[in-house]
Amino acid sequence: MITIRLARDTDLDGFLALASQVEHWFGPMVGEPGFHRAVEAHIRDAAALVAESTAAPGVVGGLLFGAAPPAYHVHWLVTAEHCRGRGVGRLLMADALRRYVTGPGAVDVVTFGPDHPGAVDSGARVFYERLGFRPGEPAGPGPEGGSRQVYRLPLPGPARPAPAP
C-alpha cells in the first residue's frame, strides 16, 4: 500500500536518493546545494509531498509543487525506479491537485522534449498525457543540455448554473 503525506525535514535524504536515480536524465542534483535548498524550501512551505510504501522502507516518490493561482507548477516529480508504472506518480499528482489547486487555471510541468532519450525511457510524457496534460510550448534545455517541453493541464472553473428560463 502507498501513502502520500507532506514531506518533513527528515525526508531530505529520501529526495536525494530519488534524485540519484534520475541524474542521468536531469543532470547533477545530489551534490548541488541549489537542489538541496529547493527541496528544503518546498518542505518548509508545505509544498513537498512524499510517497511511502508499506512494502519497502523509505521514500518511494517525491513531488515539489508551486501554486500561485491561477498558475500551478509541478517543479519536480520522481518515483523510485522499482515503483515506476505502479501508480505512485499518479497518487502523488492526485494528492497535489487536491491539496494545492483551487482552479480555474492551469498546471504546468516542464518535461523532456520529444527527441530526448528520457522521453521514452522514463515514460514521463506518456505519464502526463494519461493524466490529461497536453504538450505546450518548448522550454529551455535542461542542465544536461537535453530538450524540454511544457506540458499543461487546463483546470476548468466551477460549474455555472444554467440561466433561468
Backbone as a ProteinNet text record, in pm:
[ID]
protein_1_A
[PRIMARY]
MITIRLARDTDLDGFLALASQVEHWFGPMVGEPGFHRAVEAHIRDAAALVAESTAAPGVVGGLLFGAAPPAYHVHWLVTAEHCRGRGVGRLLMADALRRYVTGPGAVDVVTFGPDHPGAVDSGARVFYERLGFRPGEPAGPGPEGGSRQVYRLPLPGPARPAPAP
[TERTIARY]
83.8	0	89.3	47.2	119.9	42.9	114.3	54.6	129.3	55.4	111.1	96.9	202.7	198.3	286.4	267.2	356.1	496.7	593.9	733.5	774.3	868.8	926.6	1076	1137.5	1281.2	1362	1318.5	1391.6	1381	1302.1	1285.7	1387.1	1474.9	1573.4	1652.9	1698.4	1775.4	1693.9	1564.6	1478.3	1470.5	1459.3	1459.4	1592.3	1702.7	1834.2	1850.7	1797.9	1803.9	1725.7	1609.7	1532.2	1608.6	1664.9	1739.5	1855.5	1920.8	2035.1	1994.8	1868.2	1820	1788.5	1782.2	1743.5	1844.4	1959.5	2059.1	2105.8	2103.4	2145.1	2050.2	1928.6	1834.2	1832.5	1849	1828.8	1956	2067.5	2190	2208.2	2319.9	2353.6	2250	2214.8	2125.4	2176.3	2217.6	2251.1	2359.3	2460.3	2569	2550.4	2435.2	2411.5	2341.3	2408.1	2344.1	2212.3	2201.6	2077.2	1960	1984.5	1878	1838.7	1936.5	1908.4	1822.4	1861.7	1786.3	1644	1626.8	1492.4	1403.5	1457.5	1379.3	1346.4	1444.8	1421.8	1318.2	1321.9	1224.7	1083.8	1070.5	938.8	886.6	974.2	932.3	886.9	965.3	932.3	798.9	769.8	646.2	528.7	546.8	442.9	401.3	499.3	474.4	551.8	583.5	654.5	577.6	560.3	491.4	584.9	565.4	638.8	539.9	582.1	507.8	588.9	520.7	583.1	506.1	577	517	526.4	420.6	426.5	514.4	540.8	622	771.9	811.7	954.4	974.9	1079.7	1103.1	1152.3	1126.2	1178.2	1082.7	1129.5	1052.1	1059.4	943.4	940.2	893.2	863.6	825.2	827.9	853.8	856.5	807.3	744.1	689.2	709.8	755.6	767.7	668.8	584.8	474.1	477.7	429.2	417	277.9	221.1	86.1	82.5	46	19.2	-102	-222.2	-341.4	-354.5	-387.2	-433.7	-322.7	-198	-86.2	-35.9	-20.1	28.8	142.5	240.6	357.5	403.3	423.8	492.7	640.5	711.3	852.4	941.3	897.4	979.9	892.2	898.3	823.9	907.6	940.6	1019.9	965.3	958.1	926.5	1047.1	1062.2	1173.6	1164.2	1280.1	1285.5	1202.5	1210	1137.7	986.6	941	797.9	735.7	815.5	761.6	660.6	553.2	447.2	349.7	360.5	273.1	176.1	163.7	64.4	113.1	242	293.6	286	330.4	325.8	183.1	92.4	-49.2	-104.7	-69.3	-115.1	-56.8	70.7	131.7	61.7	35.5	-31.3	-173.3	-246.4	-384.2	-385.5	-293.1	-287.6	-249.8	-153.1	-111.8	-227.7	-300.8	-412.6	-520.6	-548.5	-649.2	-603.4	-478.7	-425.1	-396.8	-345.1	-291.9	-371.5	-454.7	-519.5	-661.7	-693	-828.1	-900	-829.8	-888.2	-970.9	-1008.8	-960.9	-816.1	-758.5	-621	-558.6	-429.9	-359.7	-241.8	-213.3	-95.1	6.3	125.4	233.9	342	404.7	523.4	616.9	744.4	843.1	901	887.5	938.8	1024.5	1063.4	1152.3	1088.3	1170.9	1126.9	1113	1043.5	1017.6	1143.3	1254.2	1376.9	1472.7	1437.3	1524.4	1515.5	1629.1	1624.2	1536.8	1531.1	1448.6	1299.9	1260.6	1118.2	1053.9	1125.3	1073.5	1111.8	1240	1289.2	1218.3	1190.8	1128	977	919.2	774.1	705.2	781.9	725.8	618.2	643.5	545.7	414.9	424.8	304.7	234	310.4	252.5	166.7	222	146.8	27.7	44.7	-67.8	-182.8	-152.5	-257.8	-331.4	-266.5	-331.3	-409	-406.7	-480.8	-397.7	-267.6	-179.7	-163.9	-143.4	-120.6	10.2	81.1	206.4	182.2	270.3	265.9	391.5	435.1	549.5	681.3	783.3	916.8	966.4	1049.7	1113.7	1264.1	1335.7	1481.5	1539.6	1659.2	1720.4	1746.5	1751.8	1781.8	1929	1967.1	2106.2	2204.3	2155.9	2242.6	2244.5	2166.4	2164.8	2052.1	1972.5	1863.6	1743.3	1661.8	1544.5	1437.3	1356.1	1247.1	1121.8	1006.4	879.1	782.8	702.2	598.2	482.3	429.5	303.8	205.9	80.5	-16.7	-148.4	-199.6	-330.1	-424.2	-520.6	-615.6	-708.6	-738.5	-828.1	-954.2	-1065.5	-1189	-1231.2	-1304.7	-1359.1	-1479.7	-1539.3	-1656.6	-1772	-1852.8	-1968.6	-2060	-2108.2	-2200.6	-2344	-2432.6	-2572.2	-2628	-2718.9	-2782.6	-2866.7	-2874.9	-2955.8	-3102.5	-3170.9	-3312.2	-3390.8	-3494.7	-3576.4	-3654
-117.3	0	125	224.1	350.9	458	536.2	651.3	776.6	885.7	1015.3	1106.8	1181.6	1276.4	1396.1	1502.1	1617.3	1575.1	1625.6	1595.2	1668.4	1607.5	1664.7	1688.5	1764.6	1791.9	1662.7	1559.7	1432.7	1357.7	1409.7	1343.4	1387.6	1481.8	1528.8	1412.4	1320.9	1206.6	1122.8	1110.1	1037.1	1106	1238.6	1313.3	1295.7	1297.1	1280.7	1140.5	1039.8	903.7	893.8	957.2	958.3	1032.8	1148.2	1228.4	1149.2	1067.6	990.5	891.9	853	757	821.4	955.5	1022.4	1127.3	1134.2	1233.8	1211.7	1089	1064.8	1131.4	1164.3	1234.4	1384.2	1424.2	1563.5	1639.6	1570.5	1636.9	1629.3	1680.2	1668.8	1735	1665.9	1720	1687.4	1562.8	1516.3	1602.6	1639.4	1719.8	1868.7	1910.2	2051.4	2121.6	2218.6	2291.4	2358	2401.7	2464	2368.3	2242.1	2141.8	2118.5	2106.8	2089.3	2205.5	2327.9	2445.7	2443.9	2403.1	2399	2297.7	2179.7	2078.8	2130.9	2184.8	2235.4	2347.5	2435.5	2545.3	2490.7	2394	2334.4	2264.5	2195.2	2129.6	2235	2338.9	2445.8	2512	2525.5	2590.3	2493.3	2369.9	2265.6	2243.9	2249.1	2230.8	2111.3	2017.3	1895.2	1775.8	1676.3	1553.7	1435.4	1332.7	1207.7	1092.3	987.1	861.8	758.8	683.8	575.3	447	336.2	205.7	119.9	46	-47.2	-166.3	-185.9	-299.8	-272.8	-146.5	-113	10.7	13.4	131.5	249.8	368.2	488.2	549.6	657.2	734.2	665.5	641.7	579.7	677.7	800.4	903.2	1038.3	1141.9	1277.6	1376.8	1482.1	1585.2	1720.8	1817.2	1956.6	2036.5	2117.5	2184.8	2333.5	2410.3	2554.3	2600.1	2688.3	2738.4	2889	2956.2	3099.4	3117.6	3079	3075.6	3199.5	3181.2	3059.4	2973.3	3002.6	2924.6	2826.8	2701.5	2596	2525.6	2475.7	2415.1	2290.4	2185	2068.7	2099.8	2126.9	2162	2039	1928	1806.5	1690.9	1581.6	1460.5	1340.4	1256	1136.2	1022.3	904.7	784.2	691.5	612.1	517.5	421.5	386.2	300.7	174.1	109.6	-15.9	3	128.6	156.4	218.8	246.5	312.2	222.1	284.9	211	144.8	175.6	112.4	210.8	331.1	425.7	524.2	519.5	611	755.6	781	916.4	967.1	881.1	918.3	957.8	882.3	915.1	1048	1071.5	1199.5	1315.9	1300.6	1407.7	1429.5	1323	1337.6	1411.5	1377.4	1444.6	1591	1619.4	1758.6	1840.7	1785.9	1860.2	1885	1786	1800.8	1903.1	1897.4	1976.9	2122.8	2145.1	2277	2355.3	2288.9	2354.2	2395	2520.9	2569.8	2600.4	2604.9	2627.2	2754.4	2807.1	2764.3	2807.4	2758.3	2791.4	2679.7	2657.3	2550.6	2504.5	2375.6	2318.8	2294.1	2349.4	2329.7	2242.5	2165.9	2090.8	2095.4	2110.9	2103.9	1963.6	1894	1758.1	1745.9	1625.3	1601.8	1641.7	1696.5	1720.6	1587.2	1585.3	1458.7	1386.7	1459.1	1396.3	1355.8	1382.2	1349.8	1200	1132.1	988.6	956.1	1044.7	1021.7	1027.1	1085	1095.7	957.8	863.4	727.1	644.1	646.4	561.9	588.2	713.3	746.3	730.5	741.7	736.4	864.2	972.3	1094.9	1155.9	1165.4	1228.7	1149.7	1018.8	933.7	945.6	948.7	963.9	1089.6	1204.1	1329	1328.9	1273.3	1267.2	1184.7	1076.3	993.2	1067.3	1166.3	1247.9	1365.7	1378.9	1486.4	1606	1604.1	1712.1	1704	1819.5	1825.8	1899.7	1859.8	1929	2076.9	2159.3	2302.9	2348	2466.1	2526.9	2462.3	2473.2	2426.5	2509.5	2447.8	2516.6	2513.4	2590.7	2592.1	2454.9	2428.6	2297.2	2271.7	2143.9	2104.2	2122.9	2105.5	2127.3	2034.3	1920.4	1827.7	1859	1962.7	2004.6	1945.2	1856.7	1792.9	1884.1	1854.4	1937.1	1918.3	2021.7	2022.8	2080.6	2044.3	2093.8	2110.5	2216.8	2238.2	2145	2081.5	2007.6	2080.6	2092.9	2177.7	2102.6	2116.5	2061.3	2177.4	2202.8	2311.4	2273	2370.1	2348.3	2432.2	2366.5	2442.3	2510.7	2617.4	2686.5	2611.3	2660.9	2592.2	2594.7	2491.9	2484.8	2603.9	2662.1	2775.6	2725	2779.7	2735.6	2776.6	2697.1	2727.9	2855.6	2938.2	3059.8	3024.5	3110.2	3089.2	3103.1	3021.4	3030.2	3157.4
0	0	0	-74.7	-85.5	-9.2	71.1	137.6	95.1	85.7	48.7	169.5	198.1	309.6	277.6	355.8	346.7	386.8	315	347.1	474.4	544.3	666.4	643.6	731.6	722.1	710.4	778.4	778.6	645.7	550	420.5	316	349.5	251.3	193.9	277.5	227.3	129.4	151.8	59.2	-76.2	-75.6	-201.7	-274.4	-198.3	-260.7	-318.3	-250.1	-303.4	-433.9	-440.7	-565.5	-674.4	-639.4	-737	-795.9	-713.2	-763	-871.9	-873.2	-973.2	-1107.8	-1112.1	-1237.2	-1283.3	-1218.9	-1259.7	-1403.1	-1452.1	-1590.7	-1690.2	-1648.8	-1735.7	-1709.2	-1582.8	-1543.6	-1513.2	-1503	-1463.2	-1312.1	-1262.2	-1119.7	-1029.5	-923.2	-820.8	-680.4	-659.2	-524.7	-461.1	-534.1	-480	-499.1	-550.8	-580.8	-464.8	-402	-290.8	-331.6	-456.2	-502.4	-498.6	-533.5	-526.6	-381	-293.4	-150.3	-98.6	-135.5	-90	-143.5	-269.4	-328.2	-255.3	-228	-155.5	-15.9	54.1	189.3	190.9	91.4	84.1	59.8	-30.3	-55.3	70.9	142.6	267.5	368	385.3	480.8	445.9	315	269.1	256.5	302.2	292	147.3	55.8	-87.1	-141.4	-52.3	-91.3	-36	-121.7	-82.7	-99.9	-19.1	-36.3	-39.2	-109	-112.4	-35.5	48	122.3	93.5	100.2	74.9	199.6	227.7	340	305.4	176.3	132.4	140.3	143.5	145.2	231.2	311.1	394	310.4	359.5	294.6	194.6	134.5	37.7	-98.8	-160.9	-294.1	-400.9	-360.9	-456.5	-390	-469.1	-416.4	-518.9	-471.3	-559.2	-493.2	-573.1	-530.4	-613.8	-549	-618	-590.2	-684.4	-667.9	-705.2	-624.8	-651.2	-635.1	-742.9	-742.2	-833.9	-784.1	-868.1	-954.6	-1080.9	-1146.2	-1206.6	-1173.2	-1227.3	-1120.7	-1162.5	-1075.3	-1148.1	-1072.7	-1135.7	-1060.4	-1135.2	-1082.1	-1102.2	-994.5	-1005.6	-1018	-960	-962.1	-918.9	-992.1	-957.8	-998.6	-900.8	-928.8	-843.5	-903.2	-826.8	-832.2	-728.7	-722.1	-839.9	-891.7	-1010	-993.3	-877.9	-857.7	-843.5	-837.2	-823.5	-948.8	-1049	-1168.6	-1237.8	-1284.6	-1351.5	-1255.6	-1126.8	-1026.3	-961.7	-1017.6	-968.1	-863.6	-828.8	-726.9	-776.5	-896.8	-952.4	-963.5	-1003.9	-1015.3	-877.6	-773.6	-638.6	-590.5	-618.2	-581.5	-651	-780	-854.6	-803.6	-778.6	-728.8	-596	-507	-377.5	-395.1	-481.5	-505	-561.1	-656.5	-715.3	-610.5	-529.2	-423.6	-318.5	-282.9	-172.9	-212.4	-332.8	-367.1	-471.5	-549.5	-663.5	-628.7	-657.7	-635.5	-766	-879.8	-1011.3	-1014.1	-1127.2	-1258.5	-1279.2	-1384.2	-1417.5	-1497.2	-1474.4	-1544.5	-1460.4	-1470.7	-1407.3	-1516.6	-1501.8	-1597.6	-1536.8	-1621.7	-1584.2	-1704.2	-1679	-1786.1	-1782.8	-1894.7	-1904.7	-2030.1	-2059.8	-2173.4	-2305.1	-2395.9	-2531.4	-2603.5	-2718.5	-2786.8	-2834.4	-2853.4	-2903.4	-2790.7	-2666.3	-2553.5	-2524.1	-2501.3	-2470.6	-2349.3	-2252.5	-2134.4	-2162.5	-2276.9	-2309.4	-2318.9	-2374.7	-2388.2	-2267	-2230.8	-2122.1	-1989.8	-1959.4	-1831.2	-1835.9	-1954.1	-1967.2	-1922.2	-1898.9	-1842.5	-1931.1	-2060.3	-2148.2	-2149.5	-2160	-2159.4	-2024.8	-1916.1	-1782.5	-1775.5	-1815.5	-1807.3	-1903.2	-2021.7	-2115.8	-2058.7	-1990.4	-1929.9	-1819.1	-1759.5	-1656.9	-1716.3	-1848.1	-1913.6	-1954.2	-1927.3	-1971.6	-2123	-2185.5	-2329.4	-2356.4	-2463.7	-2496.8	-2523.3	-2471.3	-2493.5	-2565.8	-2532.7	-2599.8	-2555.7	-2641.3	-2599.8	-2482	-2400.4	-2287.6	-2311.9	-2234.4	-2246.8	-2217.2	-2263.8	-2241.5	-2093.6	-2058.7	-1921.9	-1890.7	-1766.8	-1726.9	-1797	-1844.9	-1917	-2067	-2108.9	-2248.1	-2330.5	-2273.4	-2348	-2363.7	-2464.3	-2492.4	-2385.4	-2369.3	-2272.9	-2339.4	-2283.5	-2333.7	-2216.2	-2224.7	-2124.3	-2155.8	-2052.3	-2061.3	-1971.1	-2016.1	-1944.7	-1924.7	-1803	-1768.1	-1740.8	-1831.5	-1805.2	-1689.8	-1607.4	-1492.9	-1512.2	-1533.1	-1551.8	-1422.5	-1438.1	-1321.3	-1268.3	-1163.1	-1108.3	-1209.7	-1200.9	-1292.2	-1264.4	-1370.9	-1357.5	-1369.8	-1291.5	-1304.4	-1440.3	-1487.9	-1615.2	-1597.7	-1703.2	-1692.3	-1668	-1594.5	-1566.8	-1697.2	-1714.5	-1839	-1847.8
[MASK]
+++++++++++++++++++++++++++++++++++++++++++++++++++++++++++++++++++++++++++++++++++++++++++++++++++++++++++++++++++++++++++++++++++++++++++++++++++++++++++++++++++++

